[in-house]
Amino acid sequence: MTITKRRREQVNLGVRTTASVLIATIIAIPFFWMLLSSFHASSFDLFQSPPKLPSPFSPSNYPEAIAVIDMFKLIFNTLVIVFWNMVLSIMSSILVAYGFARFKVKESNTIFFILLATMMLPWVVTLVPSYIIYTRLGFVGTRLPLILPAIGGNAFFIFLLRQYMLGIPKSLDEAAEIDGCSKLGILFKIILPQCKPILATLIVFSFVGSWSDYVGPRIYLASNPGLQTLSVGLRYFQSTTSVMPWHLLMAACVIFTIPMVVTMFVSQRAFTEGIVTTGLKG
C-alpha cells in the first residue's frame, strides 16, 4: 500500500514536472528566437526557411541599435518615470494599507470594499476624462500625467499589503507602544522589516508595469518627442523606417527586456514568497 502510494506520488511529480518544462519551453521560445535574431547580420537572414542560426554572429548589432535609436536617452526618460512611480505608489500604498490593517473604525470595511471595487473599473473608462483634466491643467506633454496618479497608491498593492500586515501579530505593536514608539515608528521599525517578501513583490509589479507601459507615454508624451520612453521609441523607430532593419530592432528589444528579466531573477525567491504568504495570511 505504501509502495503504491509512493509510486503514485512519483508519477504525479513526473507529470507536473514534464508539464511545467513544456509550458516554460513554449513561453521561452519567442524570447530565444528574438535573442538569436538579434545576432543575425541582416534582416534577410531572419526570414529564412527553415530558420538558421546566425552565421556569422553579429554582436555589433547592439551598439548600432543603441546609436540609431538613441536608446540611452529613451532609457533615461523611462527610468525617471519608473523611479517616481515606484517610490510614490509603494509609499502611498504602505500608508493606506497600514491604516486599514491597524486602525479600525466603523466604516473601514465599507471603504476597503469601495477601494477593491475600483480594481474592477477598466482603465479605458477613465482614460478620456483623465486626458481632458490633464489637458486643461496643461500637463499633457510632460511627465506629470504618468507620475501624479501614483500619489494615490495602487488598489492592488494596498490589498496585498493589508493582507500581509494582518498576519503580523498586534502584540508586537503593543510592545513597541509600551517602549514609547509612535504609530509611524511602529510602521517603519516593526512592521515594514517583516514585509520584505511582499515589498519585493510590489517592486517587481511596479517596475515591470511602469517600464513596459506603452499607452500612457504614447498618449501624454506624443507632443513632446524629447520625453519619449523606450517602449514608444521602439515603436516610433519601427513606423518611421522604410526598410525595417529587423536585426537591429530585435537587438533593441533584447535590451528592452533585460531589466525586467534581471528584476524577476534577482527577486524571484522573495517575489514567490510574497505571493504565497499574502494568500495565506489575513
C-alpha positions in Angstrom: 0.0 0.0 0.0 2.8 2.3 0.9 4.7 1.4 -2.3 1.6 2.1 -4.5 1.1 5.5 -2.9 4.8 6.3 -3.3 4.7 5.3 -7.0 1.6 7.4 -7.5 3.3 10.4 -5.9 6.3 9.9 -8.2 4.1 9.6 -11.3 2.3 12.8 -10.3 5.6 14.6 -9.7 6.8 13.4 -13.1 3.7 14.6 -14.8 3.8 18.0 -13.1 7.5 18.4 -13.9 7.0 17.5 -17.6 4.1 19.8 -17.9 6.0 22.7 -16.3 9.0 22.2 -18.5 6.8 22.0 -21.6 4.9 25.2 -20.7 8.1 27.0 -19.8 9.7 26.0 -23.1 6.7 27.2 -25.1 6.7 30.5 -23.3 10.5 30.9 -23.7 10.6 30.1 -27.5 9.7 33.7 -28.6 12.4 35.2 -26.4 15.1 32.8 -27.6 14.1 33.5 -31.2 14.3 37.2 -30.5 17.7 36.7 -28.9 19.1 34.7 -31.8 17.6 37.1 -34.3 19.5 40.0 -32.7 22.8 38.4 -33.8 21.9 38.0 -37.5 24.0 40.0 -39.9 20.9 41.3 -41.9 17.1 41.3 -41.8 17.0 38.8 -44.7 18.6 36.1 -42.5 15.7 36.3 -40.1 13.1 35.0 -42.6 15.0 32.0 -44.0 13.1 28.8 -44.1 13.9 26.6 -42.3 15.3 29.0 -39.6 19.0 29.0 -39.3 21.4 30.0 -36.5 23.2 33.4 -37.0 26.3 32.8 -39.1 28.4 34.8 -38.5 27.3 36.2 -35.2 27.0 40.0 -35.3 27.2 41.4 -31.7 27.8 44.8 -33.3 24.0 45.0 -33.8 23.7 46.1 -30.2 25.9 49.2 -30.2 24.5 50.0 -33.7 20.9 49.8 -32.4 21.8 51.9 -29.3 23.2 54.6 -31.6 20.5 54.5 -34.3 17.5 54.5 -31.9 19.2 56.8 -29.3 18.4 54.3 -26.6 20.4 55.9 -23.8 18.1 58.9 -23.9 15.0 56.7 -24.1 16.2 54.6 -21.2 16.8 57.7 -19.1 13.3 59.0 -19.8 11.8 55.7 -18.9 13.8 55.3 -15.6 12.7 58.8 -14.4 9.0 57.7 -14.8 9.7 54.2 -13.3 11.5 55.6 -10.3 8.9 58.1 -9.3 6.1 55.6 -9.9 7.7 53.0 -7.7 8.5 55.4 -4.9 5.2 57.2 -4.8 2.9 54.2 -5.4 4.6 51.9 -2.9 5.0 54.5 -0.2 1.3 55.6 -0.5 0.1 52.1 -0.6 2.1 51.3 2.6 0.5 54.1 4.5 -3.0 53.3 3.3 -2.6 49.6 3.9 -1.3 50.3 7.4 -4.4 52.3 8.2 -6.7 49.5 7.0 -4.7 46.8 8.9 -4.2 48.5 12.2 -6.8 51.3 12.7 -10.3 50.0 12.9 -13.3 52.4 12.5 -16.9 51.7 11.8 -16.7 52.5 8.1 -13.3 50.9 7.4 -14.7 47.7 5.8 -17.0 49.7 3.6 -14.2 52.0 2.5 -12.0 49.0 1.8 -14.7 47.4 -0.3 -15.1 50.6 -2.3 -11.3 50.6 -2.8 -11.4 47.0 -4.1 -14.3 47.8 -6.4 -12.1 50.3 -8.2 -10.0 47.4 -9.4 -12.9 46.2 -11.5 -13.1 49.5 -13.3 -11.3 49.2 -16.7 -8.6 51.8 -17.2 -10.1 52.7 -20.6 -13.2 54.1 -18.8 -11.1 56.8 -17.0 -8.7 57.4 -19.9 -10.8 60.1 -21.7 -11.8 62.1 -18.5 -8.2 61.9 -17.3 -6.9 63.2 -20.6 -9.4 66.1 -20.5 -8.4 67.0 -17.0 -4.6 66.9 -17.7 -5.2 68.9 -20.9 -6.9 71.7 -19.0 -4.2 71.7 -16.3 -1.6 72.0 -19.0 0.1 68.8 -18.1 -0.1 67.0 -21.4 3.4 66.9 -23.0 5.0 66.5 -19.6 5.8 63.5 -17.3 3.2 64.6 -14.7 0.2 62.6 -16.0 2.4 59.5 -15.8 3.6 60.2 -12.2 0.8 62.0 -10.4 -1.6 59.1 -10.3 0.9 57.1 -8.2 0.5 59.5 -5.3 -2.9 57.9 -4.5 -1.3 54.5 -4.3 -2.4 51.3 -6.1 -5.6 49.4 -5.0 -4.0 46.0 -5.8 -0.8 47.0 -3.8 -2.9 48.1 -0.9 -4.8 44.9 -0.9 -1.6 42.8 -0.8 0.0 44.9 1.9 -3.1 44.9 4.1 -3.4 41.1 3.9 0.2 40.7 4.8 0.1 43.1 7.6 -2.9 41.4 9.1 -0.7 38.3 9.6 1.8 40.2 11.7 0.9 39.8 15.5 -0.5 43.0 17.0 1.3 42.1 20.2 4.5 43.5 18.6 2.7 46.8 18.1 1.6 46.8 21.8 5.2 46.0 23.0 6.6 48.8 20.9 4.0 51.3 22.2 4.9 50.4 25.7 8.5 51.3 24.9 7.3 54.7 23.6 7.3 54.1 19.9 4.9 56.2 17.8 2.4 54.8 15.2 4.7 55.7 12.4 7.7 54.3 14.3 5.8 51.0 14.6 5.2 51.0 10.9 8.8 51.7 9.8 10.6 49.9 12.7 8.4 46.9 13.4 6.1 46.1 10.5 8.0 47.0 7.4 11.1 45.0 8.2 8.8 41.9 8.3 7.2 42.9 5.0 10.3 42.3 2.8 8.8 39.5 0.7 5.6 41.5 -0.2 7.6 44.7 -0.8 9.8 42.7 -3.2 6.6 41.6 -4.9 5.4 45.2 -5.2 8.7 46.4 -6.6 8.6 43.8 -9.3 5.0 44.6 -10.2 5.6 48.4 -10.2 8.9 48.2 -12.1 7.6 45.9 -14.8 4.3 47.8 -15.2 6.0 51.2 -15.5 8.9 50.0 -17.6 6.7 48.3 -20.2 3.9 50.9 -20.3 3.2 52.0 -23.8 -0.3 53.5 -23.8 0.3 56.2 -21.2 3.5 57.6 -22.7 2.1 57.3 -26.2 -0.9 59.5 -25.3 0.6 62.0 -22.9 4.0 62.5 -24.5 3.0 62.5 -28.2 3.5 66.2 -28.4 7.0 66.1 -26.8 9.2 63.5 -28.5 12.1 64.5 -26.3 10.4 62.8 -23.3 9.5 59.6 -25.1 10.0 56.3 -23.2 11.8 53.3 -24.6 8.6 51.4 -25.5 7.3 54.3 -27.5 10.7 55.0 -29.0 11.0 51.4 -30.4 7.5 51.7 -31.9 8.4 55.1 -33.4 11.6 53.6 -34.9 9.6 50.8 -36.5 7.0 53.1 -38.0 9.4 55.7 -39.5 11.8 53.3 -41.2 11.0 52.5 -44.8 13.1 49.3 -44.9 12.9 47.8 -41.5 16.3 46.6 -40.0 14.7 43.8 -38.0 18.1 42.6 -36.7 18.6 46.0 -35.1 15.1 46.1 -33.7 15.5 42.6 -32.2 18.7 43.8 -30.5 16.9 46.8 -29.1 14.0 44.6 -27.9 16.5 42.3 -26.1 17.9 45.4 -24.3 14.4 46.5 -23.5 13.6 43.0 -22.0 16.9 42.6 -20.0 15.9 44.9 -17.0 12.6 43.1 -16.5 14.2 39.6 -16.7 17.0 40.7 -14.3 14.5 42.1 -11.8 12.5 38.9 -11.8 15.5 36.7 -11.3 17.0 38.8 -8.6 13.8 39.0 -6.6 12.4 35.6 -7.6 12.5 34.0 -4.2 11.1 36.9 -2.3 8.5 37.5 -5.1 7.2 33.9 -4.8 7.2 34.0 -1.0 5.3 37.3 -1.1 2.6 36.0 -3.4 2.2 32.7 -1.4 2.1 34.3 2.1 -0.3 37.0 1.0 -2.8 34.4 0.0 -2.4 32.6 3.4 -2.5 35.5 5.8 -5.4 37.7 6.8 
